[in-house]
Structures are given as structure tokens and as C-alpha cells.
Amino acid sequence: QVELAESGGGWAQSGGSLRLSCAASGSIFSINSMGWYRLAPGKQRELVAGISNAGTTNYADSVKCRFTISRDKAKNTVWLQMNSLKPEDTAVYYCASGRRTIWLYGVDYWGKGTLVTVSS
């Protein structure tokens, strides 16, 4: 079992920045990849960004060049730096991890989510 604890959500103005953190605990040896998904009102949950143990990253087209995912395997932590925020980035952001590549094979563990609100 892997537990994921997110932090860093909150409010930002359009064009501003926020940084999300996610710390993993438990059976961390089983983690192959980690990432962030988001769920906005009236929309389906979508992958925002993911990163594998090898450092391979994957981003949603809507956040490329604005968001950056990074990971410290020694600290079992993943971050999502969000710049140039837009109102459409408003959503609950969920940390996710998987025993395989999450954007290919799905998520095994979810965090509880953290709300990001961007005002225009």
C-alpha cells in the first residue's frame, strides 16, 4: 500500500504561480511512476503531468510550457510547478502513483486531492 499526501493548493490570480507537493509513504519500492491528475467541475479527470523512475515525463497539451513536474526519488516526493496559471486550471489536483507507467497502464494509488483556484 502506498499513501500519498498532497500540499500546496490554494488560490492564485490569472498569470500567477503555485507549487504542489506530494509525499509518498508506505510501499514506496513498488512505485514506478508518479504524477498529477485534475478534476474540474463538469469535466472528466485528466492527466496533467507524469514522471517515471527513469525521468520520462508526459504533459497534457494544455499545460505544456507552463507546468513542470519534478521528482526526488530519495525523498519520495514529486512536485508540480504551475506558472502562467489560467482560470481554466481551476480544479482539484490529485497526486497519483503506479507500479507501472501511469499514463499508459493506469493509477494504482491516489491522494485525497488539493484544490487549486485561479481567478481572472
Backbone bond lengths (Angstrom), bond angles and torsions (degrees), N, CA, C in turn:
res aa  C-N    CA-C-N  psi(-1)  N-CA   C-N-CA  omega(-1)  CA-C   N-CA-C  phi
1 Q - - - 1.463 - - 1.530 109.40 -
2 V 1.319 114.71 138.99 1.465 120.90 177.99 1.516 108.14 -120.54
3 E 1.317 116.53 133.04 1.455 121.86 174.78 1.521 108.95 -107.42
4 L 1.318 115.05 137.43 1.460 121.48 -178.69 1.515 109.35 -122.53
5 A 1.323 116.35 128.27 1.461 120.80 -178.27 1.527 109.36 -122.01
6 E 1.330 115.20 115.06 1.461 120.22 -179.45 1.527 111.33 -91.79
7 S 1.317 115.02 155.68 1.458 121.31 171.76 1.520 108.25 -154.88
8 G 1.322 115.59 163.55 1.452 120.01 174.26 1.512 116.52 104.36
9 G 1.303 117.36 -3.51 1.458 118.37 177.83 1.517 110.78 -70.44
10 G 1.315 115.95 172.78 1.451 119.64 179.85 1.509 111.28 156.41
11 W 1.301 114.54 -150.55 1.461 121.76 -174.75 1.501 110.11 -114.62
12 A 1.325 116.38 143.25 1.454 122.01 175.09 1.515 109.09 -147.17
13 Q 1.298 115.93 154.17 1.453 120.90 173.43 1.523 109.39 -83.08
14 S 1.310 115.80 157.29 1.457 120.66 176.26 1.531 109.26 -55.87
15 G 1.317 115.34 131.53 1.455 121.29 -176.33 1.509 114.57 92.22
16 G 1.318 116.25 -8.79 1.453 121.45 -178.79 1.512 112.78 -84.14
17 S 1.339 114.60 -171.80 1.466 121.06 -176.38 1.518 110.67 -134.22
18 L 1.315 114.42 151.29 1.453 122.98 171.57 1.519 107.88 -143.91
19 R 1.335 115.26 155.17 1.457 119.98 177.36 1.519 108.92 -128.70
20 L 1.320 114.95 124.03 1.461 121.65 177.83 1.526 109.69 -99.50
21 S 1.321 114.81 144.35 1.462 120.84 176.21 1.520 109.60 -125.06
22 C 1.307 115.25 150.76 1.463 120.73 177.24 1.516 108.59 -142.74
23 A 1.310 115.86 120.86 1.456 121.10 179.24 1.521 109.57 -106.96
24 A 1.315 115.96 130.40 1.459 121.37 179.84 1.526 110.31 -100.84
25 S 1.313 115.37 144.79 1.457 120.93 176.03 1.521 108.40 -144.14
26 G 1.321 115.47 167.69 1.457 119.60 -178.79 1.521 110.59 96.64
27 S 1.309 117.03 -133.79 1.467 122.66 -176.54 1.521 111.09 -81.97
28 I 1.303 115.17 61.54 1.468 120.73 -173.30 1.520 112.55 -67.87
29 F 1.338 117.74 -20.25 1.457 120.17 179.24 1.522 111.44 -63.54
30 S 1.323 116.03 -20.55 1.463 120.35 -177.87 1.519 113.25 -84.31
31 I 1.318 117.02 -8.21 1.467 120.13 -174.90 1.525 110.32 -76.72
32 N 1.332 115.43 127.53 1.463 120.79 173.03 1.516 111.26 -102.63
33 S 1.319 116.10 -39.59 1.455 120.00 -178.26 1.519 109.97 -143.17
34 M 1.324 115.04 157.53 1.459 121.48 176.65 1.524 108.58 -136.49
35 G 1.301 115.62 164.59 1.446 117.51 179.21 1.512 112.75 -177.07
36 W 1.327 113.79 -171.45 1.452 121.80 -179.31 1.522 109.82 -129.68
37 Y 1.319 114.48 133.59 1.453 122.28 171.63 1.522 106.81 -117.09
38 R 1.326 115.45 162.86 1.454 118.92 175.25 1.516 110.56 -140.09
39 L 1.332 113.34 152.45 1.463 121.40 178.67 1.514 108.26 -130.76
40 A 1.319 114.50 114.97 1.457 120.98 178.78 1.519 109.46 -104.27
41 P 1.327 117.55 154.14 1.470 120.27 179.79 1.527 111.69 -55.55
42 G 1.301 115.93 129.32 1.443 120.75 177.35 1.510 115.66 78.02
43 K 1.320 116.69 5.05 1.463 120.50 -178.74 1.524 110.56 -124.05
44 Q 1.313 114.74 165.00 1.457 120.01 176.19 1.531 109.73 -84.12
45 R 1.319 114.30 154.23 1.453 118.37 177.18 1.521 108.76 -66.01
46 E 1.321 116.38 137.36 1.449 120.53 -177.32 1.525 110.90 -133.63
47 L 1.328 114.72 150.87 1.456 120.08 173.61 1.523 108.72 -70.20
48 V 1.317 116.06 130.23 1.457 121.09 174.60 1.523 109.93 -94.53
49 A 1.322 115.53 -51.33 1.468 120.53 -179.66 1.519 109.01 -160.86
50 G 1.307 116.05 147.15 1.454 121.68 177.59 1.507 110.06 -140.31
51 I 1.344 115.30 156.89 1.455 121.22 179.10 1.514 108.75 -145.01
52 S 1.326 115.42 135.58 1.460 120.50 -178.52 1.532 110.58 -95.30
53 N 1.322 115.51 172.35 1.461 120.21 176.33 1.523 111.77 -59.24
54 A 1.318 115.89 -31.19 1.463 120.72 -179.76 1.521 112.61 -80.97
55 G 1.321 116.34 -4.63 1.463 119.35 179.67 1.512 114.69 93.58
56 T 1.315 117.05 1.42 1.459 120.03 176.71 1.521 109.51 -68.26
57 T 1.314 116.02 134.74 1.465 120.24 -179.27 1.521 111.14 -118.57
58 N 1.316 114.19 157.51 1.459 121.70 177.82 1.518 107.43 -143.33
59 Y 1.324 117.34 132.10 1.457 122.16 -177.80 1.521 110.44 -127.02
60 A 1.309 115.42 148.28 1.452 120.21 168.71 1.526 107.92 -67.86
61 D 1.315 116.40 144.95 1.466 120.12 -179.10 1.528 111.47 -57.18
62 S 1.310 115.78 -33.88 1.465 120.39 -174.52 1.529 112.84 -69.71
63 V 1.340 117.76 -16.02 1.465 119.53 -177.50 1.518 113.19 -116.31
64 K 1.321 116.87 -4.04 1.465 119.27 179.84 1.527 110.08 -57.32
65 C 1.311 115.25 140.20 1.468 124.09 179.94 1.530 112.64 73.70
66 R 1.327 117.92 -2.20 1.462 120.86 176.49 1.533 111.69 -116.33
67 F 1.316 116.25 -38.02 1.473 121.44 -177.58 1.516 109.43 -108.65
68 T 1.331 115.57 147.69 1.457 121.20 176.48 1.522 109.86 -134.40
69 I 1.318 115.60 127.84 1.452 120.18 176.53 1.517 109.15 -101.32
70 S 1.311 115.63 140.86 1.460 120.68 177.09 1.521 109.07 -143.18
71 R 1.311 115.19 161.78 1.463 118.94 -174.10 1.523 110.28 -147.21
72 D 1.313 115.23 140.56 1.455 122.31 172.84 1.525 106.70 -117.94
73 K 1.318 116.28 100.52 1.462 119.48 -175.80 1.521 111.39 -64.75
74 A 1.323 117.40 -33.42 1.463 120.57 -179.80 1.526 111.35 -64.55
75 K 1.333 115.80 -32.98 1.459 120.97 179.60 1.521 112.11 -97.40
76 N 1.331 115.98 -0.26 1.469 120.96 -179.96 1.514 111.84 53.47
77 T 1.313 115.05 41.90 1.458 121.05 -175.15 1.518 110.27 -130.15
78 V 1.324 115.49 142.98 1.457 121.76 174.42 1.524 107.66 -127.11
79 W 1.323 115.58 143.76 1.457 121.37 -179.68 1.519 109.90 -122.15
80 L 1.317 115.63 154.21 1.454 121.73 172.21 1.520 107.27 -129.82
81 Q 1.325 115.96 107.85 1.453 121.33 176.10 1.526 107.97 -88.22
82 M 1.320 115.21 120.41 1.460 120.55 -176.51 1.523 109.28 -114.65
83 N 1.314 115.84 113.84 1.466 121.97 178.88 1.518 110.07 -114.29
84 S 1.311 115.09 165.34 1.475 121.19 178.70 1.520 110.86 49.31
85 L 1.303 115.87 47.51 1.460 120.73 -176.11 1.521 111.82 -62.36
86 K 1.317 115.21 146.75 1.454 122.91 179.36 1.532 108.93 -122.73
87 P 1.312 117.61 155.46 1.473 119.33 177.25 1.527 112.41 -54.72
88 E 1.311 117.52 -33.11 1.468 120.22 179.73 1.526 113.14 -71.04
89 D 1.332 117.64 -5.72 1.464 120.60 173.49 1.521 111.48 -82.75
90 T 1.324 117.16 -7.26 1.452 121.03 179.06 1.530 110.28 -61.35
91 A 1.328 115.47 123.78 1.459 120.73 -176.91 1.524 108.86 -176.99
92 V 1.316 115.05 169.85 1.461 120.31 166.34 1.527 107.19 -87.98
93 Y 1.297 116.36 126.20 1.462 122.19 -178.60 1.525 109.42 -102.33
94 Y 1.324 114.75 129.24 1.456 121.46 -177.42 1.526 110.50 -114.46
95 C 1.306 115.29 130.30 1.450 120.02 170.74 1.525 108.10 -77.10
96 A 1.313 116.02 144.23 1.456 120.81 -177.69 1.518 110.43 -141.48
97 S 1.314 115.93 150.12 1.459 119.91 174.74 1.517 109.55 -143.06
98 G 1.337 114.25 160.68 1.453 117.76 -178.66 1.514 111.96 -151.00
99 R 1.318 114.84 158.04 1.467 120.48 177.12 1.525 110.88 -76.43
100 R 1.340 115.02 -16.99 1.457 121.67 172.59 1.523 108.15 -129.63
101 T 1.323 116.92 -172.92 1.459 121.02 -178.13 1.514 109.41 -66.89
102 I 1.317 115.74 116.63 1.466 119.36 -169.74 1.519 112.94 -65.46
103 W 1.321 117.85 -32.39 1.470 117.83 -177.40 1.526 111.33 -80.45
104 L 1.304 117.50 -6.67 1.464 121.04 175.79 1.525 112.37 -107.20
105 Y 1.321 116.42 -38.04 1.468 120.57 -170.99 1.510 114.04 -118.76
106 G 1.310 117.00 -1.67 1.447 118.92 177.32 1.518 113.55 98.38
107 V 1.326 114.38 171.86 1.462 122.99 -174.88 1.519 110.30 -101.09
108 D 1.330 115.49 136.66 1.463 120.31 176.05 1.529 112.60 -97.32
109 Y 1.324 116.27 -32.03 1.463 119.64 -177.28 1.529 110.22 -136.10
110 W 1.331 113.84 142.01 1.466 121.38 -179.42 1.508 110.92 -122.55
111 G 1.345 115.51 146.09 1.436 120.13 166.94 1.512 109.93 -82.13
112 K 1.324 116.25 179.12 1.464 120.21 -177.33 1.514 112.53 -83.79
113 G 1.321 117.19 -15.87 1.454 121.29 177.25 1.518 113.37 99.19
114 T 1.318 114.93 151.71 1.461 121.83 176.41 1.523 107.98 -138.53
115 L 1.319 116.06 135.95 1.459 121.21 -174.16 1.526 110.79 -84.82
116 V 1.319 114.75 131.67 1.470 122.60 173.21 1.514 107.57 -117.14
117 T 1.312 116.53 125.04 1.461 121.96 179.66 1.518 108.44 -122.55
118 V 1.321 116.08 125.40 1.461 121.73 179.20 1.517 108.24 -118.08
119 S 1.312 116.08 122.52 1.458 120.34 -179.10 1.524 110.39 -102.35
120 S 1.327 114.28 148.88 1.468 119.72 -177.64 1.507 111.11 -85.21
